[in-house]
Amino acid sequence: MDFDFVTRIETCYSLVGDAPLSLIYYSHIPTVIVALLVGLFVFVKSKKSLEGKILFSLSFVFSLWVLFNLILWTSFNSEKTMFFWSFSGLLISLMFILAFYLAYVFINKKDLEITKKIIVSILFLPIISLTPTYINLSGFSIISDCEAIEGSYFTQYYYTLGLIIFIWIFLLAISKYRKAEKQVKKQIILFTFGIEFFLLSFFTSGFISSLTEYYELEFYGIISMAVFMAFLAYLIVEFGAFHIKLIAAQALIVALIVLVGSQFFFSQNSTSNILTGVTLVIVGGIGIALIRSVKQEVERKEQLQSMADKLATANDQLRKLDNAKTEFISIASHQLRTPITSIKGFASLLLEGSYGELSDGVKGALEKVYSSSERLVNLIEDLLNVSRIESGRMQFDFKKDSVEKLIKELYDNFILIAKTKKFYLDVKLPEMSLPEIMMDYSKIRELVSNFIDNALKYTEKGGATIKAELLENGVVIDDHGFVIPNQKSEFGQMIRITVSDTGIGIPKEEIPYLFKKFSRGKDVSRLHVGGTGLGLFVGKAIAEAHHGQVWVESDGAGLGSRFIIEIPVEHVN
């Protein structure tokens, strides 16, 4: 070998050897260990998911590039320099491609389509083909820098590839972000920022160092991987990304132990070694406690999440069953109503003598048929109303009409029933006529009729009173069916209809349940067995459709009750 050439190489490497080796080792080795450990943790604990495999591959390729870079900084052999330098473009390109693959799978939650894989492979093919040629490295410089001479076209190609991938990931994230839910949007932002920061730092430091031949800038590319890992750890902890347990805490502790332990390589005296050892023990102890604490918290969260998922599934099934039940009731009720109505109609005709005279025994039997069929018709109507309410198909016909007319009409219908039972039935109306209001006359009539019917059914002696009045303000009812003191309705003037009786009364604890489906008081079956517990539920829905409210008041068992409805005077759309 030419003596002058050898002298130049020795001079060159002596200058490179002036670089602080401790800094080089300290910036490279911990980064490699942390990257590999995080990648391995993800790979193992994500049950070898596609995301885990790609991240591990990215961590491995990055670690390989860092190790090769470390060899280039610490080697004093031109052949080694040329050999390891030749892989630089290949590894950098592979990192860009794996970063894109990881971003695509993470953001879209699915594998890359075969067409996109072919496109990426075609773009990567020139890198593989040209790596062992002079287009990659054309020579070795011995003029003070001891560096390989890179081919400009080759370098420009793989950095252009990196730029394309950088933009591709950005556009991919934007397109997915617009359609994603709020929590997923946050994941996309954090992941995209982390991986784009890694690529941008790596791309910028590598590209500028190749142009300026100031290769110390590559240290910033190494640091960027640590930033990306930090974002990744946050995603795992905050959102459970990659389906991993404890990985962030474990990776953090391992990284701290590696960083503290690496001080042994640079300590100059025994005191430093002792302090490093003590610090390492403390970090290890705190780390174990932290991991246990995080593990317990994760397990609790998983249990709660599992219970919440089961509850959500159960609620969904109950909702489907409820919808099916509502539909069944609606269909069955429609099918039953026609024959029952026919039975009731023919029984009525027979009782009226339309088909000739009947014996007293036959009349008694027909009266029972008529009464039973009437109860069935009312039950079917209640069931249909419940079905309409639950499915949102209840129809209303709002027109201006008189409350006074409605009450007088109901009085005429019920006075004979009251006299038969030897009850009184009174009506109290104000001296001045009440204003007409917008209402569905037939449905409000049905509601008040149900109040009067209940008052006469569940009264043993005395009677009932129907009262109507105009109020400047209505009351406000809480969720349990009680009036909230000192609060006024937002709808201004209200017409209040009260049906009070001297009947069996209602215990206070039963009041919140009276307006629920199939709910009846404990003592009502003693006086009337055939109730369904649907009338008040339907009545409440009717009142609310009028922007009114309905409630019940009672002083207790045996002290009677007051059923009240309020409807706004001014119609509310």
SEFI-420326 format. One line per 5 residues: number of its first residue (from 1); for each residue z, y, x of C-alpha. Coordinates in nm, 4 decimals, padded with zeros to 6 digits, m for minus. Layout:
NUM	Z/Y/X | ...
// end
This chain:
1	00.0000/00.0000/00.0000 | m00.0833/00.3497/00.1220 | 00.2256/00.4993/00.2901 | 00.1598/00.8422/00.1378 | 00.1402/00.6895/m00.2148
6	00.4718/00.5054/m00.1682 | 00.6358/00.8219/m00.0372 | 00.5160/01.0166/m00.3401 | 00.6534/00.7544/m00.5834 | 00.9901/00.7508/m00.4040
11	01.0037/01.1310/m00.4107 | 00.9088/01.1300/m00.7766 | 01.1745/00.8750/m00.8786 | 01.4379/01.0493/m00.6699 | 01.3834/01.3571/m00.8842
16	01.4000/01.1525/m01.2059 | 01.7153/00.9876/m01.0778 | 01.8863/01.3250/m01.0855 | 01.9019/01.2978/m01.4660 | 02.2583/01.2315/m01.5974
21	02.2537/00.8551/m01.6567 | 02.5835/00.8624/m01.8497 | 02.4252/01.0926/m02.1090 | 02.1172/00.8722/m02.1322 | 02.3214/00.5558/m02.1888
26	02.5590/00.7283/m02.4287 | 02.2758/00.8624/m02.6461 | 02.0807/00.5361/m02.6530 | 02.3154/00.2349/m02.6609 | 02.5490/00.3351/m02.9513
31	02.2462/00.4375/m03.1588 | 02.0830/00.0982/m03.1068 | 02.4016/m00.0896/m03.1989 | 02.4694/00.1169/m03.5116 | 02.1070/00.0945/m03.6306
36	02.0977/m00.2827/m03.5816 | 02.4355/m00.3369/m03.7472 | 02.3480/m00.1257/m04.0514 | 02.0125/m00.3000/m04.0848 | 02.1776/m00.6408/m04.0490
41	02.4519/m00.5565/m04.3002 | 02.1919/m00.4449/m04.5532 | 01.9792/m00.7533/m04.4916 | 02.2667/m00.9997/m04.5331 | 02.4662/m00.8330/m04.8101
46	02.1737/m00.7328/m05.0291 | 02.0986/m01.1047/m05.0643 | 01.7858/m01.0655/m04.8547 | 01.6183/m00.8299/m05.1024 | 01.2844/m00.6748/m05.0117
51	01.4508/m00.3386/m04.9459 | 01.7015/m00.5081/m04.7130 | 01.4257/m00.6874/m04.5218 | 01.2250/m00.3690/m04.4730 | 01.5284/m00.1657/m04.3634
56	01.6283/m00.4355/m04.1164 | 01.2713/m00.4422/m03.9794 | 01.2730/m00.0626/m03.9473 | 01.6112/m00.0710/m03.7705 | 01.4892/m00.3463/m03.5373
61	01.1653/m00.1658/m03.4443 | 01.3545/00.1603/m03.3930 | 01.6125/m00.0168/m03.1740 | 01.3321/m00.1758/m02.9729 | 01.1727/00.1637/m02.9179
66	01.5094/00.3127/m02.8111 | 01.5668/00.0261/m02.5645 | 01.2179/00.0692/m02.4188 | 01.2834/00.4419/m02.3940 | 01.6117/00.3693/m02.2154
71	01.4293/00.1460/m01.9658 | 01.1749/00.4210/m01.9027 | 01.4534/00.6686/m01.8257 | 01.6478/00.4344/m01.5995 | 01.3703/00.2296/m01.4347
76	01.2418/00.3186/m01.0873 | 00.9398/00.0906/m01.0964 | 00.5906/00.2134/m01.1817 | 00.4783/m00.1254/m01.3206 | 00.7747/m00.1401/m01.5606
81	00.7092/00.2184/m01.6613 | 00.3451/00.1441/m01.7454 | 00.4325/m00.1794/m01.9298 | 00.7042/m00.0403/m02.1561 | 00.5260/00.2918/m02.2069
86	00.2199/00.1080/m02.3390 | 00.4195/m00.0086/m02.6431 | 00.5349/00.3416/m02.7377 | 00.2457/00.4245/m02.9732 | 00.2544/00.0791/m03.1312
91	00.6279/00.0975/m03.2088 | 00.6123/00.4576/m03.3318 | 00.3229/00.3725/m03.5672 | 00.5064/00.0648/m03.6907 | 00.8133/00.2799/m03.7663
96	00.6008/00.5219/m03.9699 | 00.4488/00.2351/m04.1718 | 00.7830/00.0607/m04.2325 | 00.9380/00.3926/m04.3380 | 00.6606/00.4355/m04.5949
101	00.7011/00.0757/m04.7148 | 01.0774/00.1233/m04.7547 | 01.0323/00.4536/m04.9401 | 00.7754/00.3034/m05.1765 | 00.9912/00.0012/m05.2643
106	01.3110/00.2087/m05.2983 | 01.1537/00.4764/m05.5181 | 00.9352/00.2499/m05.7359 | 01.1686/m00.0522/m05.7396 | 00.8705/m00.2826/m05.6812
111	00.6591/m00.4191/m05.3971 | 00.3574/m00.2368/m05.2570 | 00.0314/m00.3271/m05.4319 | m00.2115/m00.5439/m05.2347 | m00.4731/m00.2654/m05.2226
116	m00.2258/m00.0251/m05.0607 | m00.1197/m00.2962/m04.8142 | m00.4850/m00.3400/m04.7148 | m00.5264/00.0379/m04.6681 | m00.2155/00.0592/m04.4480
121	m00.3275/m00.2470/m04.2480 | m00.6699/m00.0917/m04.1858 | m00.5040/00.2299/m04.0648 | m00.2753/00.0283/m03.8336 | m00.5508/m00.1971/m03.6962
126	m00.6842/00.0529/m03.4344 | m00.3312/00.0896/m03.2919 | m00.3036/m00.2857/m03.2319 | m00.6576/m00.3094/m03.0947 | m00.6351/m00.0150/m02.8550
131	m00.2778/m00.0650/m02.7257 | m00.3805/m00.2837/m02.4249 | m00.6753/m00.0577/m02.3274 | m00.7166/00.2491/m02.1083 | m00.7574/00.4567/m02.4269
136	m00.3816/00.4138/m02.4698 | m00.2728/00.4755/m02.1070 | m00.5306/00.5899/m01.8554 | m00.3125/00.6011/m01.5426 | 00.0174/00.6858/m01.3734
141	00.1173/01.0314/m01.2533 | 00.3022/01.0556/m00.9206 | 00.3043/01.4332/m00.9060 | 00.6772/01.4910/m00.9455 | 00.7168/01.3358/m01.2951
146	00.6578/00.9561/m01.2550 | 00.5065/00.9247/m01.6023 | 00.2206/00.7344/m01.7601 | m00.0877/00.9367/m01.8460 | m00.1448/00.9005/m02.2209
151	m00.4888/00.8951/m02.3803 | m00.5172/01.2042/m02.5963 | m00.7282/01.0393/m02.8703 | m00.4876/00.7483/m02.9037 | m00.1824/00.9773/m02.9187
156	m00.3473/01.2071/m03.1716 | m00.4425/00.9099/m03.3896 | m00.0977/00.7595/m03.4294 | 00.0672/01.0965/m03.4790 | m00.1982/01.1803/m03.7415
161	m00.1103/00.8490/m03.9063 | 00.2548/00.9588/m03.9044 | 00.1633/01.2919/m04.0649 | m00.0366/01.1160/m04.3389 | 00.2566/00.8861/m04.4139
166	00.4994/01.1811/m04.4157 | 00.2884/01.3599/m04.6798 | 00.2304/01.0354/m04.8742 | 00.6055/00.9721/m04.9082 | 00.6609/01.3321/m05.0189
171	00.3940/01.3111/m05.2920 | 00.5221/00.9708/m05.4011 | 00.8758/01.1074/m05.4398 | 00.7562/01.4103/m05.6403 | 00.5509/01.1986/m05.8838
176	00.8420/00.9606/m05.9451 | 01.1026/01.2419/m05.9625 | 00.9326/01.4044/m06.2621 | 00.9662/01.0906/m06.4756 | 01.3070/00.9702/m06.3547
181	01.6475/00.9986/m06.5213 | 01.9081/01.2422/m06.3886 | 02.1022/00.9934/m06.1725 | 01.7824/00.8371/m06.0349 | 01.6519/01.1852/m05.9507
186	01.9533/01.2427/m05.7261 | 01.8917/00.9113/m05.5490 | 01.5262/01.0006/m05.4922 | 01.6184/01.3429/m05.3498 | 01.8791/01.2050/m05.1082
191	01.6707/00.9101/m04.9913 | 01.3530/01.1164/m04.9510 | 01.5352/01.3918/m04.7626 | 01.6946/01.1371/m04.5290 | 01.3797/00.9440/m04.4453
196	01.1596/01.2558/m04.4256 | 01.4114/01.4188/m04.1919 | 01.3981/01.1061/m03.9752 | 01.0165/01.1015/m03.9702 | 00.9824/01.4769/m03.9197
201	01.2342/01.4855/m03.6344 | 01.0829/01.1776/m03.4755 | 00.7274/01.3019/m03.5254 | 00.7995/01.6545/m03.4019 | 01.0012/01.5531/m03.0959
206	00.7538/01.2812/m02.9971 | 00.4430/01.4898/m03.0567 | 00.5720/01.7972/m02.8724 | 00.7039/01.5884/m02.5821 | 00.3604/01.4245/m02.5462
211	00.1862/01.7627/m02.5451 | 00.4315/01.9415/m02.3160 | 00.5312/01.6327/m02.1120 | 00.8925/01.7375/m02.1641 | 01.0156/01.3970/m02.2772
216	01.3839/01.4920/m02.3081 | 01.2890/01.6157/m02.6570 | 01.2720/01.2525/m02.7672 | 01.6532/01.2509/m02.7730 | 01.6311/01.4492/m03.1000
221	01.4230/01.1717/m03.2541 | 01.7016/00.9294/m03.1671 | 01.9634/01.1521/m03.3312 | 01.7524/01.1739/m03.6492 | 01.7964/00.8011/m03.7083
226	02.1730/00.8514/m03.7227 | 02.1228/01.1244/m03.9859 | 01.9038/00.8903/m04.1916 | 02.1690/00.6170/m04.1684 | 02.4292/00.8691/m04.2913
231	02.2162/00.9484/m04.5980 | 02.1643/00.5775/m04.6526 | 02.5393/00.5122/m04.6358 | 02.6015/00.7883/m04.8922 | 02.3436/00.6367/m05.1263
236	02.5136/00.2988/m05.0978 | 02.8608/00.4381/m05.1717 | 02.7604/00.6843/m05.4440 | 02.4997/00.4840/m05.6328 | 02.5302/00.1254/m05.5103
241	02.1827/00.1436/m05.3589 | 02.0537/m00.1838/m05.2106 | 02.3274/m00.3656/m05.4103 | 02.5691/m00.3718/m05.1160 | 02.9491/m00.3830/m05.1127
246	03.1537/m00.2022/m04.8474 | 02.8588/m00.1508/m04.6143 | 02.9223/00.2205/m04.5666 | 03.2872/00.1705/m04.4712 | 03.2066/m00.1235/m04.2449
251	02.9195/00.0569/m04.0748 | 03.1340/00.3656/m04.0218 | 03.4171/00.1692/m03.8611 | 03.1803/m00.0313/m03.6408 | 03.0072/00.2889/m03.5312
256	03.3406/00.4516/m03.4433 | 03.4531/00.1445/m03.2494 | 03.1234/00.1356/m03.0592 | 03.1378/00.5063/m02.9807 | 03.5019/00.4933/m02.8688
261	03.4546/00.1659/m02.6800 | 03.1539/00.3017/m02.4929 | 03.3881/00.5498/m02.3231 | 03.5031/00.2618/m02.0995 | 03.1642/00.2791/m01.9242
266	03.2086/00.6444/m01.8321 | 03.5832/00.6657/m01.7616 | 03.6634/00.7660/m01.4042 | 04.0333/00.6689/m01.3887 | 04.2964/00.4382/m01.5388
271	04.4527/00.7129/m01.7528 | 04.1229/00.7642/m01.9346 | 04.0917/00.3890/m01.9841 | 04.4441/00.3687/m02.1319 | 04.3767/00.6593/m02.3702
276	04.0459/00.5039/m02.4716 | 04.2168/00.1688/m02.5338 | 04.4918/00.3258/m02.7466 | 04.2322/00.5214/m02.9444 | 04.0303/00.2038/m02.9954
281	04.3348/00.0182/m03.1326 | 04.4209/00.3069/m03.3683 | 04.0626/00.3333/m03.4924 | 04.0513/m00.0440/m03.5446 | 04.3787/m00.0445/m03.7412
286	04.2785/00.2493/m03.9581 | 03.9364/00.0894/m04.0063 | 04.0828/m00.2368/m04.1347 | 04.3079/m00.0476/m04.3780 | 04.0136/00.1647/m04.4934
291	03.7895/m00.1373/m04.5506 | 04.0610/m00.3133/m04.7526 | 04.1167/m00.0020/m04.9629 | 03.7453/00.0442/m05.0250 | 03.7092/m00.3254/m05.1081
296	03.9821/m00.3018/m05.3731 | 03.8254/00.0112/m05.5199 | 03.4799/m00.1484/m05.5267 | 03.6178/m00.4602/m05.6966 | 03.7923/m00.2470/m05.9602
301	03.4753/m00.0481/m06.0220 | 03.2726/m00.3674/m06.0485 | 03.5181/m00.5108/m06.3007 | 03.5059/m00.1920/m06.5067 | 03.1261/m00.1821/m06.4842
306	03.1048/m00.5462/m06.5873 | 03.3312/m00.4797/m06.8862 | 03.1308/m00.1692/m06.9772 | 02.8040/m00.3660/m06.9576 | 02.9454/m00.6430/m07.1754
311	03.0740/m00.3858/m07.4247 | 02.7361/m00.2113/m07.4325 | 02.5621/m00.5454/m07.4913 | 02.8087/m00.6352/m07.7671 | 02.7630/m00.2932/m07.9301
316	02.3868/m00.3327/m07.9150 | 02.4083/m00.6761/m08.0771 | 02.6452/m00.5415/m08.3441 | 02.4044/m00.2546/m08.4110 | 02.1181/m00.4993/m08.4559
321	02.3295/m00.7191/m08.6830 | 02.4363/m00.4147/m08.8845 | 02.0734/m00.3064/m08.9254 | 01.9778/m00.6594/m09.0287 | 02.2676/m00.6660/m09.2757
326	02.1639/m00.3301/m09.4215 | 01.8057/m00.4481/m09.4607 | 01.9199/m00.7731/m09.6198 | 02.1465/m00.5919/m09.8665 | 01.8632/m00.3581/m09.9581
331	01.6146/m00.6411/m10.0192 | 01.8669/m00.8632/m10.1991 | 01.9877/m00.5771/m10.4191 | 01.6334/m00.4870/m10.5222 | 01.5627/m00.8507/m10.6092
336	01.8860/m00.8827/m10.8111 | 01.8652/m00.5548/m11.0000 | 01.5675/m00.6457/m11.2205 | 01.7039/m00.9737/m11.3682 | 02.0570/m00.8325/m11.4103
341	01.9202/m00.5254/m11.5887 | 01.7213/m00.7549/m11.8167 | 02.0317/m00.9624/m11.8967 | 02.2278/m00.6459/m11.9755 | 01.9454/m00.5122/m12.1934
346	01.9054/m00.8300/m12.3975 | 02.2841/m00.8617/m12.4378 | 02.2913/m00.5043/m12.5712 | 02.0106/m00.5793/m12.8189 | 02.1913/m00.8905/m12.9428
351	02.5181/m00.6984/m12.9870 | 02.3365/m00.4264/m13.1830 | 02.2014/m00.6907/m13.4248 | 01.8375/m00.6544/m13.3260 | 01.7953/m01.0342/m13.3483
356	02.0106/m01.0878/m13.6543 | 02.3749/m01.1252/m13.7409 | 02.6020/m01.2999/m13.4901 | 02.9302/m01.4784/m13.5385 | 03.2476/m01.3251/m13.3963
361	03.2661/m01.5969/m13.1279 | 02.9107/m01.5278/m13.0098 | 02.9762/m01.1520/m13.0147 | 03.2856/m01.1971/m12.7980 | 03.0896/m01.4040/m12.5470
366	02.8029/m01.1505/m12.5407 | 03.0465/m00.8629/m12.4860 | 03.1724/m01.0454/m12.1764 | 02.8116/m01.1016/m12.0619 | 02.7335/m00.7338/m12.1179
371	03.0501/m00.6167/m11.9390 | 02.9918/m00.8494/m11.6426 | 02.6247/m00.7555/m11.6123 | 02.7203/m00.3856/m11.6235 | 02.9644/m00.4399/m11.3369
376	02.6916/m00.6225/m11.1443 | 02.4441/m00.3390/m11.2061 | 02.7003/m00.0880/m11.0744 | 02.7739/m00.3085/m10.7736 | 02.4029/m00.3438/m10.6944
381	02.3575/00.0319/m10.7250 | 02.6502/00.0888/m10.4876 | 02.5058/m00.1610/m10.2375 | 02.1655/00.0053/m10.2573 | 02.3247/00.3460/m10.2030
386	02.5138/00.2159/m09.8978 | 02.1898/00.0722/m09.7615 | 02.0093/00.4033/m09.8181 | 02.2897/00.6017/m09.6535 | 02.3010/00.3787/m09.3436
391	01.9232/00.3781/m09.3019 | 01.8872/00.7512/m09.3747 | 01.6724/00.6904/m09.6847 | 01.9015/00.8493/m09.9449 | 01.6878/01.0883/m10.1514
396	01.8222/01.4077/m10.3095 | 01.6718/01.6341/m10.5756 | 01.8363/01.9758/m10.5353 | 01.8120/02.2132/m10.8304 | 02.0189/02.5006/m10.9688
401	02.2537/02.3622/m11.2318 | 02.5879/02.4171/m11.4006 | 02.9094/02.2474/m11.2919 | 03.0688/02.3331/m11.6292 | 02.7939/02.1461/m11.8150
406	02.8446/01.8455/m11.5870 | 03.2226/01.8355/m11.6494 | 03.1878/01.8707/m12.0285 | 02.9313/01.5896/m12.0305 | 03.1632/01.3606/m11.8334
411	03.4541/01.4513/m12.0617 | 03.2531/01.3409/m12.3646 | 03.1720/01.0112/m12.1908 | 03.5297/00.9268/m12.0916 | 03.7417/01.0645/m12.3779
416	03.6983/00.7525/m12.5918 | 03.8013/00.5280/m12.3009 | 04.1099/00.7462/m12.2426 | 04.2073/00.7384/m12.6119 | 04.1613/00.3617/m12.6239
421	04.4169/00.3319/m12.3421 | 04.6353/00.5984/m12.5069 | 04.5887/00.8342/m12.2069 | 04.5262/01.2048/m12.2222 | 04.2137/01.3540/m12.0603
426	04.2214/01.7320/m12.0148 | 03.9637/01.9789/m11.8828 | 04.0576/02.3097/m11.7169 | 03.7789/02.5626/m11.6634 | 03.8123/02.9299/m11.5604
431	03.7740/03.2012/m11.8238 | 03.4725/03.3461/m11.6428 | 03.1719/03.1182/m11.6147 | 03.1215/02.9487/m11.2815 | 02.7995/03.0343/m11.0939
436	02.5245/02.7762/m11.0957 | 02.4815/02.5968/m10.7645 | 02.2047/02.4046/m10.5909 | 02.2883/02.0365/m10.6279 | 02.1535/01.6939/m10.7070
441	02.2928/01.6818/m11.0597 | 02.2804/01.3045/m11.1044 | 02.4523/01.2309/m10.7724 | 02.7319/01.4873/m10.8157 | 02.7750/01.3501/m11.1680
446	02.8027/00.9996/m11.0190 | 03.0639/01.1204/m10.7677 | 03.2864/01.2993/m11.0229 | 03.2374/01.0147/m11.2711 | 03.3734/00.7735/m11.0107
451	03.6799/00.9977/m10.9630 | 03.7507/01.0010/m11.3406 | 03.6864/00.6280/m11.3738 | 03.9336/00.5537/m11.0911 | 04.1912/00.7899/m11.2419
456	04.1832/00.6004/m11.5734 | 04.1707/00.2560/m11.4098 | 04.4693/00.3061/m11.1799 | 04.6983/00.4856/m11.4266 | 04.9578/00.2942/m11.6293
461	05.0801/00.5846/m11.8413 | 05.0046/00.9533/m11.8771 | 04.6446/01.0530/m11.8108 | 04.4055/01.2614/m11.6030 | 04.2955/01.6234/m11.5713
466	03.9538/01.7565/m11.4623 | 03.9684/02.1054/m11.3153 | 03.6929/02.3311/m11.1788 | 03.7467/02.6635/m10.9997 | 03.5719/02.9163/m10.7769
471	03.7262/02.9783/m10.4322 | 03.6442/03.2522/m10.1832 | 03.6770/03.0037/m09.8978 | 03.6904/02.6284/m09.8769 | 03.9217/02.4246/m09.6591
476	03.8496/02.2183/m09.3462 | 03.9215/01.8440/m09.3413 | 04.0095/01.6550/m09.0227 | 03.8789/01.3105/m08.9216 | 04.1724/01.1398/m09.0942
481	04.1028/01.2976/m09.4335 | 04.3759/01.5644/m09.4301 | 04.3447/01.9415/m09.4804 | 04.3793/02.1416/m09.1570 | 04.6239/02.4296/m09.2208
486	04.5049/02.7915/m09.1827 | 04.1379/02.6984/m09.1346 | 03.8587/02.8093/m09.3671 | 03.5148/02.6615/m09.4291 | 03.2180/02.8380/m09.2680
491	03.0149/02.8307/m09.5930 | 03.1969/03.1081/m09.7830 | 03.2451/03.0727/m10.1606 | 03.3019/02.7165/m10.2803 | 03.3280/02.5469/m10.6182
496	03.6135/02.2975/m10.6204 | 03.6371/02.0094/m10.8682 | 03.9729/01.8299/m10.8833 | 04.0454/01.5094/m11.0751 | 04.4225/01.4563/m11.0867
501	04.6088/01.1686/m11.2478 | 04.9595/01.0349/m11.3088 | 04.8722/00.6930/m11.1708 | 05.0013/00.4616/m10.8985 | 04.9519/00.7177/m10.6208
506	04.8474/00.6523/m10.2612 | 05.0735/00.6040/m09.9564 | 04.9962/00.8577/m09.6829 | 04.9055/00.5891/m09.4277 | 04.6272/00.4559/m09.6550
511	04.4515/00.7914/m09.7074 | 04.2435/00.7862/m09.3811 | 04.0814/00.4551/m09.4860 | 03.9940/00.5279/m09.8507 | 03.6476/00.6716/m09.7815
516	03.5391/00.3846/m09.5554 | 03.3152/00.0976/m09.6673 | 03.4831/m00.1810/m09.8664 | 03.8223/m00.0117/m09.8346 | 04.0730/m00.0279/m10.1224
521	04.4397/00.0577/m10.1554 | 04.6957/m00.2210/m10.1322 | 04.8236/m00.1912/m10.4917 | 04.4963/m00.1263/m10.6763 | 04.4071/m00.4944/m10.7310
526	04.7195/m00.5261/m10.9481 | 04.5544/m00.3020/m11.2097 | 04.1842/m00.3591/m11.1432 | 04.0523/m00.6653/m10.9621 | 03.6786/m00.5982/m10.9688
531	03.6510/m00.2945/m10.7413 | 03.4212/m00.3031/m10.4359 | 03.5580/m00.0199/m10.2238 | 03.2101/00.1374/m10.2027 | 03.2299/00.4204/m10.4573
536	03.4314/00.6604/m10.2421 | 03.2203/00.5831/m09.9330 | 02.9040/00.6719/m10.1257 | 03.0759/00.9766/m10.2761 | 03.1661/01.1134/m09.9335
541	02.8040/01.0796/m09.8188 | 02.6860/01.2653/m10.1312 | 02.9345/01.5496/m10.0725 | 02.8353/01.5825/m09.7060 | 02.4659/01.5946/m09.8032
546	02.5558/01.9044/m10.0097 | 02.7381/02.0519/m09.7048 | 03.0546/01.9964/m09.9017 | 03.3569/01.7800/m09.8450 | 03.5670/01.5355/m10.0363
551	03.9264/01.4298/m09.9863 | 04.2312/01.2900/m10.1626 | 04.5884/01.4128/m10.1914 | 04.8935/01.2234/m10.3128 | 05.2674/01.2788/m10.3050
556	05.3221/00.9080/m10.2512 | 05.3299/00.5734/m10.4306 | 05.3885/00.6107/m10.8061 | 05.3413/00.9898/m10.7981 | 04.9746/01.0170/m10.8918
561	04.6812/01.1423/m10.6861 | 04.4252/01.4225/m10.6701 | 04.0603/01.3559/m10.5752 | 03.8858/01.6774/m10.4739 | 03.5298/01.7825/m10.3939
566	03.4133/02.1237/m10.2691 | 03.0489/02.2370/m10.2720 | 02.9171/02.5700/m10.1324 | 02.7932/02.8216/m10.3896 | 02.5140/02.9369/m10.1583
571	02.2641/02.6600/m10.0876 | 02.2529/02.5494/m09.7230 | 01.9279/02.3961/m09.5948
// end
